[in-house]
Amino acid sequence: MPRRSREEIVFAAHLIHALGLPCTAEVLERALQDGARDELWDLYLNLDGTHLSVDYDGHVYHQEDRVERDHQKTMERLQRDPKGLVLRVRSGPLAAPLDIDVPERCAIVRVHTKMSNAAHVVSVVATKLAVILQEPFKSRLVEAGARGGVRNTVAREVAYAVIQNMDARYRQGVQQLKGLLKDTQLARKMMNHRIHTALENGELVEAVTRVMRDMTWTPAQITTAMQGLASHLLHPQLTSRLGALQRQMRWTPDHLVTAVSNRCFSANIFHEDLLPQLRALQEQ
């Protein structure tokens, strides 16, 4: 998979099954897509009104240099959603420890087992996740933990069906993107890891088309802007926010593109105090 690893998807399928939810390709894909739309979490589940956000932190990308970012992302999620719970699975011996002092709403589980035994990984996770969940999900996870590493054929088959679906949509999306930008090199430049989820979901070309139309950007401009804007690409208010920035700051399209291509700038693009701060700097 371009952005989501097979490891993440197989784990997600097994977790959904352990929670007693319908373990189908449709349910799994929706949970993955909902997570991607919500600040790029790996998985999002609504458990009878309780919102569970899940990240599967592989050791390759979640070492010491990512601890601060992982901590901030988790705390922001908990602060923004009073009904929100977080599960972070730190996978592999090299994954850096992460301390979140909200034990009643956040479960952090370290696992060292390879995902080839996904059922065992979920059994380890289930015991600790059950502590922060209510019934009936608590009892279901306790039962899953007791089963240990019993092979789960249903979850594995569902996971690989979703992987095949996403791979097919990704390949189709790449071809559509090349046709839209009319430049293979620009398409390749745009396809950083933050774009891949939208490609897999079949939503990228529609979103890029909308931004280019509303902002009257060229293929080169949208490609540059996506270096910073990619994580906001599917936000329904993106173009209205970009338009407000351009009007109120009296920027040219090139000035706006340069600004939003910076990831630090774009990370704050929807913050209420962004425009007042920019105007204050402009007046100095």
Backbone as numpy.savetxt, mean C-alpha at the origin, in Angstrom:
# Nx Ny Nz CAx CAy CAz Cx Cy Cz
5.76 -10.73 -9.07 4.91 -9.54 -9.07 5.79 -8.30 -9.07
5.40 -7.23 -9.75 6.24 -6.04 -9.81 6.41 -5.33 -8.47
5.31 -5.11 -7.73 5.46 -4.42 -6.45 5.14 -5.34 -5.28
4.01 -5.98 -5.34 3.64 -6.91 -4.28 4.38 -8.23 -4.50
5.00 -8.71 -3.46 5.68 -9.98 -3.58 4.67 -11.12 -3.46
5.02 -12.25 -4.00 4.18 -13.43 -3.84 4.05 -13.79 -2.37
5.12 -13.54 -1.63 5.12 -13.82 -0.20 4.00 -13.06 0.51
3.83 -11.78 0.18 2.79 -10.96 0.79 1.40 -11.48 0.45
1.21 -11.85 -0.80 -0.12 -12.28 -1.24 -0.50 -13.64 -0.64
0.46 -14.55 -0.59 0.19 -15.86 0.02 -0.14 -15.69 1.50
0.62 -14.83 2.18 0.33 -14.56 3.59 -1.07 -13.98 3.76
-1.42 -13.01 2.92 -2.73 -12.36 3.01 -3.86 -13.37 2.85
-3.73 -14.28 1.90 -4.76 -15.29 1.69 -4.93 -16.18 2.92
-3.82 -16.59 3.50 -3.88 -17.44 4.69 -4.47 -16.69 5.89
-4.17 -15.40 6.02 -4.72 -14.63 7.13 -6.23 -14.46 6.98
-6.68 -14.17 5.77 -8.12 -14.03 5.52 -8.84 -15.34 5.87
-8.26 -16.45 5.49 -8.86 -17.75 5.80 -8.90 -17.98 7.31
-7.82 -17.63 8.00 -7.75 -17.84 9.45 -8.78 -16.99 10.19
-9.11 -15.82 9.65 -10.09 -14.94 10.27 -11.53 -15.40 10.03
-11.67 -16.43 9.21 -13.01 -16.95 8.93 -13.77 -16.17 7.90
-13.07 -15.33 7.13 -13.70 -14.57 6.05 -13.76 -15.42 4.79
-14.64 -15.10 3.84 -14.66 -15.86 2.58 -13.31 -15.77 1.90
-12.68 -16.90 1.69 -11.34 -16.91 1.08 -11.49 -17.17 -0.42
-11.77 -16.08 -1.14 -11.94 -16.15 -2.59 -10.99 -15.15 -3.24
-10.79 -15.31 -4.54 -9.92 -14.39 -5.27 -10.49 -12.97 -5.22
-11.81 -12.85 -5.29 -12.44 -11.52 -5.26 -12.20 -10.82 -3.93
-12.39 -11.55 -2.83 -12.19 -10.96 -1.50 -10.72 -10.58 -1.29
-9.81 -11.45 -1.70 -8.38 -11.18 -1.53 -7.96 -9.97 -2.35
-8.38 -9.90 -3.60 -8.00 -8.76 -4.44 -8.55 -7.46 -3.89
-9.78 -7.47 -3.40 -10.36 -6.25 -2.85 -9.58 -5.80 -1.62
-9.19 -6.73 -0.77 -8.44 -6.38 0.44 -7.06 -5.82 0.09
-6.43 -6.37 -0.92 -5.14 -5.86 -1.37 -5.27 -4.47 -1.97
-6.31 -4.27 -2.77 -6.54 -2.97 -3.40 -6.90 -1.91 -2.37
-7.74 -2.27 -1.40 -8.11 -1.32 -0.35 -6.88 -0.92 0.46
-5.99 -1.85 0.70 -4.76 -1.52 1.41 -3.88 -0.58 0.62
-3.78 -0.82 -0.69 -2.94 0.03 -1.55 -3.47 1.45 -1.61
-4.79 1.60 -1.59 -5.39 2.95 -1.63 -5.22 3.68 -0.31
-5.05 2.93 0.76 -4.99 3.52 2.09 -3.53 3.62 2.54
-2.81 4.61 2.00 -1.42 4.85 2.40 -0.49 3.67 2.13
-0.80 2.91 1.08 0.05 1.81 0.63 0.29 0.75 1.70
-0.77 0.33 2.39 -0.68 -0.85 3.24 -0.81 -2.08 2.37
-0.27 -3.20 2.85 -0.33 -4.43 2.06 -1.74 -5.02 2.04
-2.50 -4.78 3.10 -3.81 -5.42 3.23 -4.69 -4.56 4.14
-5.97 -4.45 3.78 -6.93 -3.75 4.63 -8.19 -4.60 4.73
-8.64 -4.82 5.97 -9.83 -5.63 6.20 -10.77 -4.91 7.15
-12.05 -4.89 6.82 -13.08 -4.36 7.71 -13.70 -5.54 8.44
-13.41 -5.64 9.73 -13.88 -6.77 10.53 -15.05 -6.31 11.41
-16.22 -6.29 10.82 -17.43 -5.86 11.54 -17.25 -4.49 12.17
-16.69 -3.56 11.41 -16.52 -2.20 11.89 -15.15 -1.89 12.45
-14.36 -2.91 12.71 -12.97 -2.72 13.13 -12.08 -2.76 11.89
-11.24 -1.76 11.74 -10.43 -1.63 10.53 -9.01 -2.15 10.79
-8.65 -3.23 10.13 -7.34 -3.83 10.31 -6.45 -3.55 9.11
-5.35 -2.82 9.35 -4.36 -2.54 8.32 -3.15 -3.44 8.57
-2.66 -4.08 7.52 -1.60 -5.08 7.66 -0.44 -4.74 6.73
0.76 -4.81 7.26 1.97 -4.74 6.45 2.82 -5.97 6.72
3.26 -6.61 5.64 4.17 -7.75 5.74 5.56 -7.23 5.41
6.39 -7.05 6.44 7.68 -6.37 6.30 8.80 -7.37 6.05
9.10 -7.60 4.78 10.21 -8.49 4.43 11.54 -7.90 4.85
12.50 -8.75 5.21 13.77 -8.25 5.76 14.61 -7.51 4.73
14.36 -7.74 3.44 15.17 -7.07 2.41 14.94 -5.56 2.43
13.69 -5.14 2.63 13.35 -3.72 2.55 13.06 -3.08 3.91
13.11 -3.85 4.97 12.72 -3.29 6.28 13.81 -3.50 7.31
15.00 -3.00 6.98 16.11 -3.03 7.91 16.16 -1.70 8.67
17.30 -1.39 9.28 17.40 -0.24 10.18 17.00 1.08 9.52
17.28 1.23 8.22 17.00 2.51 7.56 15.50 2.74 7.34
14.68 1.73 7.59 13.23 1.88 7.40 12.46 1.94 8.71
13.13 1.79 9.84 12.43 1.72 11.12 11.64 2.99 11.40
12.26 4.15 11.23 11.58 5.41 11.52 10.35 5.59 10.63
10.49 5.25 9.36 9.37 5.37 8.43 8.24 4.41 8.80
8.58 3.17 9.13 7.56 2.19 9.53 6.84 2.64 10.80
7.60 3.19 11.73 7.01 3.68 12.99 6.05 4.83 12.72
6.47 5.77 11.90 5.63 6.93 11.60 4.35 6.52 10.88
4.49 5.63 9.91 3.33 5.17 9.16 2.31 4.49 10.08
2.80 3.69 11.00 1.92 2.98 11.93 1.20 3.94 12.87
1.95 4.88 13.45 1.35 5.82 14.39 0.33 6.73 13.70
0.64 7.17 12.49 -0.31 8.01 11.75 -1.61 7.26 11.48
-1.49 5.98 11.18 -2.69 5.17 10.92 -3.55 5.08 12.18
-2.93 4.81 13.30 -3.67 4.66 14.55 -4.29 5.98 15.00
-3.59 7.08 14.78 -4.11 8.39 15.18 -5.25 8.85 14.29
-5.18 8.50 13.01 -6.19 8.96 12.06 -7.50 8.20 12.18
-7.43 6.95 12.57 -8.63 6.10 12.62 -8.82 5.54 14.02
-9.77 6.08 14.80 -10.00 5.58 16.16 -10.39 4.10 16.21
-10.96 3.59 15.11 -11.35 2.18 15.06 -10.28 1.32 14.40
-9.13 1.91 14.14 -8.10 1.20 13.41 -7.19 0.35 14.28
-6.85 -0.81 13.77 -5.84 -1.69 14.37 -4.77 -1.95 13.33
-3.57 -2.25 13.78 -2.46 -2.49 12.87 -1.77 -3.80 13.21
-1.48 -4.57 12.17 -0.64 -5.76 12.29 0.58 -5.56 11.41
1.77 -5.68 11.99 3.01 -5.64 11.21 3.75 -6.94 11.46
4.04 -7.66 10.38 4.77 -8.92 10.46 6.19 -8.66 9.98
7.14 -8.78 10.88 8.55 -8.56 10.55 9.15 -9.91 10.17
9.41 -10.09 8.89 9.78 -11.41 8.37 11.28 -11.52 8.14
11.86 -12.62 8.61 13.26 -12.89 8.34 14.17 -12.41 9.44
15.34 -13.01 9.55 16.26 -12.69 10.65 16.86 -11.30 10.58
16.84 -10.66 9.40 17.46 -9.35 9.25 16.48 -8.20 9.40
15.20 -8.48 9.49 14.21 -7.41 9.66 14.45 -6.70 10.98
14.56 -5.38 10.94 14.88 -4.61 12.14 13.72 -4.63 13.13
14.01 -4.67 14.43 12.95 -4.61 15.44 12.17 -3.29 15.34
10.90 -3.34 15.69 10.06 -2.15 15.65 9.25 -2.11 16.93
9.35 -1.00 17.65 8.64 -0.87 18.93 7.52 0.16 18.80
6.29 -0.30 18.98 5.12 0.58 18.99 4.42 0.37 20.32
4.39 1.39 21.14 3.88 1.26 22.50 2.37 1.51 22.55
1.64 0.75 21.74 0.17 0.80 21.78 -0.31 -0.66 21.70
-0.02 -1.45 22.72 -0.25 -2.91 22.63 -1.71 -3.30 22.43
-2.65 -2.42 22.82 -4.06 -2.77 22.67 -4.58 -2.56 21.25
-3.76 -1.91 20.40 -4.22 -1.63 19.03 -3.22 -2.04 17.97
-2.06 -2.46 18.35 -1.02 -2.80 17.36 -0.30 -4.08 17.76
-0.26 -5.03 16.83 0.46 -6.28 17.05 1.66 -6.32 16.11
2.83 -6.50 16.67 4.06 -6.63 15.88 4.61 -8.03 16.12
4.76 -8.79 15.04 5.15 -10.19 15.16 6.39 -10.44 14.32
7.41 -10.99 14.93 8.62 -11.39 14.19 8.51 -12.88 13.84
8.76 -13.20 12.59 8.74 -14.60 12.16 10.01 -14.90 11.37
10.48 -16.10 11.50 11.71 -16.50 10.80 11.47 -17.65 9.84
10.24 -18.18 9.83 9.91 -19.29 8.94 9.75 -18.81 7.51
10.22 -19.60 6.55 10.05 -19.25 5.15 8.57 -19.31 4.77
8.17 -18.45 3.81 6.77 -18.40 3.42 6.32 -19.64 2.66
7.26 -20.56 2.35 6.84 -21.83 1.77 5.95 -22.58 2.76
6.04 -22.21 4.04 5.15 -22.77 5.05 4.28 -21.64 5.59
3.46 -21.07 4.72 2.65 -19.91 5.07 1.67 -20.22 6.20
1.16 -21.44 6.23 0.20 -21.81 7.28 0.86 -21.71 8.65
2.12 -22.08 8.74 2.82 -21.99 10.03 3.04 -20.53 10.41
3.40 -19.70 9.43 3.61 -18.27 9.71 2.32 -17.66 10.26
1.20 -17.95 9.64 -0.07 -17.40 10.09 -0.44 -17.94 11.47
-0.09 -19.17 11.76 -0.39 -19.71 13.09 0.38 -18.95 14.17
1.60 -18.54 13.85 2.40 -17.75 14.80 1.79 -16.36 14.96
1.42 -15.76 13.83 0.83 -14.42 13.84 -0.53 -14.44 14.55
-1.32 -15.48 14.29 -2.70 -15.53 14.79 -2.76 -15.41 16.31
-1.85 -16.07 16.99 -1.88 -16.06 18.46 -1.73 -14.65 19.02
-0.86 -13.86 18.40 -0.62 -12.50 18.91 -1.67 -11.51 18.39
-2.14 -11.72 17.16 -3.17 -10.83 16.63 -4.48 -11.00 17.39
-4.75 -12.22 17.84 -6.00 -12.48 18.56 -6.14 -11.60 19.80
-5.04 -11.19 20.38 -5.06 -10.39 21.61 -5.76 -9.05 21.41
-5.65 -8.46 20.21 -6.20 -7.12 19.99 -7.54 -7.15 19.24
-8.03 -8.34 18.89 -9.30 -8.44 18.17 -10.44 -8.85 19.09
-11.66 -8.53 18.66 -12.86 -8.94 19.39 -13.42 -10.21 18.76
-14.41 -10.78 19.45 -15.10 -11.95 18.92 -15.94 -11.55 17.70
-16.14 -12.46 16.75 -15.73 -13.87 16.76 -14.31 -14.10 16.22
-13.65 -13.01 15.82 -12.35 -13.15 15.16 -11.27 -13.63 16.14
-11.40 -13.24 17.40 -10.43 -13.69 18.40 -10.39 -15.21 18.49
-11.58 -15.83 18.63 -11.65 -17.29 18.76 -11.16 -18.00 17.50
-11.49 -17.43 16.35 -11.06 -18.04 15.09 -9.55 -18.05 14.98
-8.91 -16.96 15.40 -7.45 -16.91 15.33 -6.81 -17.84 16.34
-7.41 -17.95 17.51 -6.88 -18.88 18.51 -6.90 -20.31 17.95
-8.00 -20.65 17.27 -8.10 -21.98 16.65 -7.04 -22.15 15.56
-6.83 -21.09 14.77 -5.81 -21.16 13.71 -4.43 -21.34 14.30
-4.16 -20.66 15.41 -2.87 -20.82 16.06 -2.67 -22.24 16.58
-3.74 -22.85 17.06 -3.65 -24.21 17.60 -3.40 -25.23 16.50
-3.86 -24.92 15.28 -3.67 -25.88 14.18 -2.23 -25.95 13.73
-1.45 -24.94 14.02 -0.04 -24.96 13.62 0.13 -24.87 12.12
1.06 -25.59 11.58 1.43 -25.46 10.17 0.72 -26.42 9.24
-0.54 -26.75 9.53 -1.30 -27.63 8.64 -1.49 -26.95 7.29
-1.16 -27.65 6.23 -1.22 -27.07 4.89 -2.64 -26.62 4.54
-2.74 -25.41 3.98 -4.04 -24.83 3.63 -4.12 -24.73 2.10
-4.69 -25.74 1.49 -4.77 -25.79 0.03 -5.65 -24.69 -0.53
-6.75 -24.39 0.14 -7.69 -23.37 -0.35 -7.01 -22.02 -0.44
-6.36 -21.61 0.65 -5.71 -20.30 0.67 -4.59 -20.21 -0.37
-3.84 -21.27 -0.52 -2.73 -21.25 -1.49 -3.26 -21.15 -2.92
-4.31 -21.88 -3.25 -4.86 -21.82 -4.60 -5.44 -20.44 -4.90
-6.11 -19.84 -3.92 -6.66 -18.50 -4.10 -5.54 -17.49 -4.32
-4.48 -17.60 -3.53 -3.36 -16.67 -3.66 -2.75 -16.73 -5.05
-2.53 -17.92 -5.56 -1.89 -18.03 -6.87 -2.82 -17.65 -8.01
-4.13 -17.78 -7.81 -5.08 -17.28 -8.81 -5.00 -15.76 -8.89
-4.90 -15.10 -7.73 -4.79 -13.64 -7.69 -3.47 -13.18 -8.31
-2.40 -13.89 -8.02 -1.09 -13.54 -8.60 -1.16 -13.59 -10.12
-1.78 -14.62 -10.67 -1.91 -14.73 -12.13 -2.76 -13.59 -12.68
-3.85 -13.24 -12.01 -4.70 -12.13 -12.46 -3.94 -10.81 -12.47
-3.18 -10.55 -11.41 -2.45 -9.30 -11.31 -1.32 -9.23 -12.35
-0.66 -10.34 -12.57 0.39 -10.38 -13.59 -0.17 -10.04 -14.97
-1.35 -10.61 -15.28 -1.96 -10.36 -16.59 -2.35 -8.89 -16.73
-2.95 -8.31 -15.68 -3.33 -6.90 -15.74 -2.10 -5.99 -15.82
-1.05 -6.38 -15.14 0.18 -5.58 -15.19 0.73 -5.52 -16.61
0.81 -6.67 -17.27 1.34 -6.70 -18.64 0.46 -5.88 -19.58
-0.85 -6.00 -19.40 -1.77 -5.21 -20.23 -1.60 -3.72 -19.95
-1.45 -3.35 -18.67 -1.28 -1.95 -18.30 -0.02 -1.34 -18.86
1.05 -2.11 -18.91 2.31 -1.62 -19.47 2.12 -1.25 -20.94
1.45 -2.11 -21.68 1.23 -1.83 -23.10 0.34 -0.60 -23.29
-0.69 -0.46 -22.45 -1.57 0.71 -22.54 -0.82 1.99 -22.19
0.06 1.91 -21.22 0.83 3.08 -20.81 1.77 3.53 -21.93
2.40 2.58 -22.58 3.28 2.92 -23.69 2.49 3.60 -24.81
1.27 3.11 -25.06 0.44 3.72 -26.09 0.00 5.12 -25.70
-0.31 5.34 -24.42 -0.76 6.66 -23.96 0.35 7.69 -24.04
1.53 7.33 -23.57 2.65 8.28 -23.55 3.35 8.38 -24.90
3.09 7.39 -25.77 3.69 7.35 -27.11 5.22 7.43 -27.05
5.77 6.85 -25.98 7.22 6.88 -25.81 7.60 5.76 -24.84
8.25 4.74 -25.35 8.61 3.59 -24.52 9.54 3.99 -23.39
10.47 4.91 -23.66 11.42 5.33 -22.63 10.72 6.06 -21.49
9.74 6.91 -21.81 8.99 7.61 -20.77 8.19 6.60 -19.94
7.61 5.63 -20.60 6.83 4.62 -19.88 7.72 3.86 -18.91
8.92 3.49 -19.34 9.84 2.78 -18.46 10.27 3.65 -17.28
10.49 4.94 -17.55 10.90 5.86 -16.48 9.80 6.02 -15.45
8.54 6.02 -15.89 7.43 6.20 -14.96 7.23 5.00 -14.07
7.60 3.83 -14.51 7.24 2.60 -13.80 8.14 2.32 -12.61
8.19 3.27 -11.65 8.85 2.98 -10.40 7.92 2.13 -9.55
8.38 1.67 -8.39 7.62 0.69 -7.62 6.28 1.21 -7.13
6.12 2.54 -6.98 4.86 3.07 -6.49 3.77 3.05 -7.57
4.16 2.93 -8.82 3.20 2.87 -9.92 2.68 1.46 -10.12
3.46 0.48 -9.71 3.14 -0.90 -10.05 1.80 -1.38 -9.52
1.42 -0.92 -8.33 0.14 -1.37 -7.78 -1.02 -0.95 -8.67
-0.98 0.30 -9.15 -2.05 0.77 -10.03 -2.06 0.00 -11.34
-0.89 -0.39 -11.82 -0.82 -1.22 -13.02 -1.48 -2.57 -12.77
-1.16 -3.17 -11.63 -1.72 -4.48 -11.29 -3.23 -4.40 -11.13
-3.72 -3.26 -10.62 -5.15 -3.11 -10.39 -5.91 -2.67 -11.64
-5.18 -2.38 -12.72 -5.81 -1.94 -13.96 -6.31 -0.52 -13.92
-5.76 0.31 -12.99 -6.27 1.67 -12.79 -5.30 2.75 -13.26
-4.09 2.37 -13.66 -3.06 3.37 -13.92 -3.37 4.26 -15.12
-3.68 3.66 -16.24 -3.87 4.42 -17.47 -5.00 5.43 -17.32
-6.10 5.02 -16.70 -7.23 5.94 -16.48 -6.81 7.12 -15.61
-6.03 6.84 -14.55 -5.61 7.91 -13.65 -4.64 8.87 -14.33
-3.69 8.33 -15.08 -2.72 9.18 -15.78 -3.43 10.03 -16.83
-4.37 9.42 -17.54 -5.14 10.16 -18.55 -5.88 11.34 -17.91
-6.48 11.10 -16.75 -7.24 12.15 -16.06 -6.33 13.31 -15.65
-5.17 12.99 -15.09 -4.25 14.05 -14.65 -3.73 14.84 -15.85
-3.35 14.15 -16.92 -2.86 14.85 -18.12 -3.92 15.77 -18.70
-5.16 15.30 -18.70 -6.26 16.10 -19.26 -6.56 17.32 -18.38
-6.73 17.09 -17.09 -7.13 18.18 -16.20 -6.02 19.21 -16.01
-4.77 18.77 -16.02 -3.66 19.69 -15.80 -3.01 20.14 -17.10
-3.50 19.61 -18.24 -2.91 19.88 -19.57 -1.41 19.66 -19.57
-1.00 18.53 -18.97 0.41 18.17 -18.93 0.78 17.32 -20.14
2.01 17.44 -20.56 2.55 16.61 -21.64 2.98 15.27 -21.06
3.22 14.28 -21.92 3.74 13.00 -21.41 5.03 13.17 -20.59
5.92 14.07 -21.03 7.17 14.28 -20.28 6.89 14.88 -18.91
5.91 15.80 -18.82 5.60 16.43 -17.54 4.97 15.44 -16.56
4.03 14.63 -17.02 3.39 13.68 -16.12 4.41 12.65 -15.64
5.35 12.27 -16.51 6.37 11.30 -16.12 7.26 11.87 -15.03
7.67 13.13 -15.17 8.49 13.77 -14.14 7.72 13.92 -12.84
6.46 14.36 -12.93 5.65 14.58 -11.73 5.44 13.30 -10.95
5.31 12.17 -11.62 5.03 10.92 -10.94 6.17 10.45 -10.05
7.36 11.04 -10.18 8.45 10.68 -9.27 8.07 10.98 -7.83
7.25 12.01 -7.64 6.81 12.35 -6.30 5.35 12.06 -6.05
4.52 12.11 -7.08 3.07 12.01 -6.93 2.51 10.60 -6.99
3.35 9.64 -7.27 2.84 8.30 -7.57 1.93 7.74 -6.48
2.27 7.97 -5.21 1.45 7.39 -4.13 0.09 8.07 -4.02
-0.08 9.26 -4.65 -1.36 9.96 -4.61 -2.14 9.82 -5.93
-1.63 9.04 -6.84 -2.17 9.01 -8.19 -3.66 8.70 -8.23
-4.13 7.84 -7.35 -5.53 7.42 -7.36 -6.41 8.25 -6.43
-5.84 9.27 -5.81 -6.63 10.11 -4.89 -7.66 10.90 -5.70
-8.94 10.86 -5.29 -9.99 11.51 -6.09 -9.85 13.03 -6.17
-9.14 13.65 -5.22 -8.99 15.10 -5.20 -7.64 15.57 -5.71
-6.89 14.69 -6.36 -5.53 15.05 -6.75 -5.49 16.25 -7.70
-6.25 16.20 -8.78 -6.14 17.27 -9.76 -6.70 18.59 -9.23
-7.72 18.54 -8.38 -8.23 19.79 -7.81 -7.20 20.41 -6.87
-6.47 19.57 -6.16 -5.42 20.08 -5.27 -4.26 20.66 -6.07
-3.88 19.98 -7.13 -2.81 20.50 -8.00 -3.21 21.83 -8.62
-4.46 21.92 -9.06 -4.94 23.17 -9.64 -4.93 24.31 -8.65
-5.31 24.03 -7.39 -5.30 25.06 -6.36 -3.88 25.54 -6.08
-2.95 24.61 -6.03 -1.54 24.99 -5.81 -1.05 25.90 -6.93
-1.34 25.51 -8.16 -0.84 26.29 -9.29 -1.45 27.70 -9.31
-2.75 27.79 -9.05 -3.41 29.10 -9.07 -2.93 30.00 -7.93
-2.95 29.47 -6.72 -2.65 30.31 -5.57 -1.18 30.68 -5.46
-0.32 29.81 -5.96 1.11 30.12 -5.93 1.56 30.83 -7.21
0.63 30.92 -8.20 0.93 31.56 -9.48 2.14 30.92 -10.16
2.14 29.59 -10.11 3.21 28.82 -10.73 2.87 28.52 -12.18
3.88 28.38 -13.00 3.70 27.85 -14.35 3.56 26.34 -14.23
3.06 25.67 -15.26 2.99 24.21 -15.20 4.35 23.57 -14.90
5.42 24.10 -15.47 6.75 23.53 -15.22 7.17 23.71 -13.76
6.82 24.86 -13.16 7.14 25.08 -11.75 6.41 24.07 -10.87
5.12 23.85 -11.19 4.34 22.89 -10.41 4.90 21.48 -10.56
5.23 21.09 -11.77 5.79 19.76 -12.02 7.08 19.56 -11.23
7.94 20.57 -11.24 9.21 20.47 -10.51 8.95 20.29 -9.01
7.98 21.05 -8.49 7.69 20.96 -7.05 7.16 19.60 -6.67
6.17 19.10 -7.40 5.52 17.85 -7.00 6.36 16.63 -7.33
7.37 16.77 -8.15 8.25 15.63 -8.43 9.13 15.31 -7.23
9.21 16.24 -6.28 9.97 16.01 -5.05 9.11 15.21 -4.07
9.57 14.06 -3.64 8.76 13.19 -2.79 8.43 13.81 -1.44
9.38 14.56 -0.88 9.11 15.20 0.42 8.00 16.23 0.29
8.02 16.98 -0.81 6.97 17.97 -1.04 5.63 17.28 -1.24
5.59 16.28 -2.11 4.33 15.62 -2.44 3.75 14.85 -1.26
4.61 14.41 -0.34 4.11 13.70 0.83 3.18 14.57 1.66
3.35 15.90 1.53 2.55 16.84 2.32 1.52 17.59 1.48
1.25 17.11 0.29 0.45 17.89 -0.65 -0.98 18.11 -0.18
-1.52 17.22 0.66 -2.89 17.37 1.13 -2.97 17.94 2.55
-1.83 18.31 3.12 -1.85 18.91 4.46 -2.44 20.31 4.39
-3.27 20.64 5.36 -3.96 21.93 5.35 -3.01 23.11 5.44
-1.88 22.94 6.10 -0.98 24.07 6.31 0.05 24.23 5.20
-0.05 23.42 4.13 0.95 23.51 3.07 0.90 24.86 2.36
-0.27 25.26 1.90 -0.39 26.53 1.17 -0.01 27.74 2.03
-0.49 27.85 3.28 -0.06 28.98 4.11 1.47 29.04 4.29
2.09 27.88 4.45 3.54 27.85 4.61 4.26 28.28 3.33
3.74 27.84 2.20 4.35 28.23 0.92 4.21 29.73 0.67
3.03 30.28 1.00 2.83 31.71 0.81 3.73 32.52 1.75
3.92 32.04 2.96 4.80 32.73 3.90 6.23 32.75 3.39
6.67 31.61 2.83 8.02 31.57 2.26 8.15 32.49 1.06
7.08 32.57 0.27 7.10 33.40 -0.93 7.19 34.89 -0.58
6.61 35.26 0.56 6.61 36.66 0.96 7.93 37.11 1.61
8.75 36.15 2.01 10.01 36.50 2.66 11.01 37.12 1.67
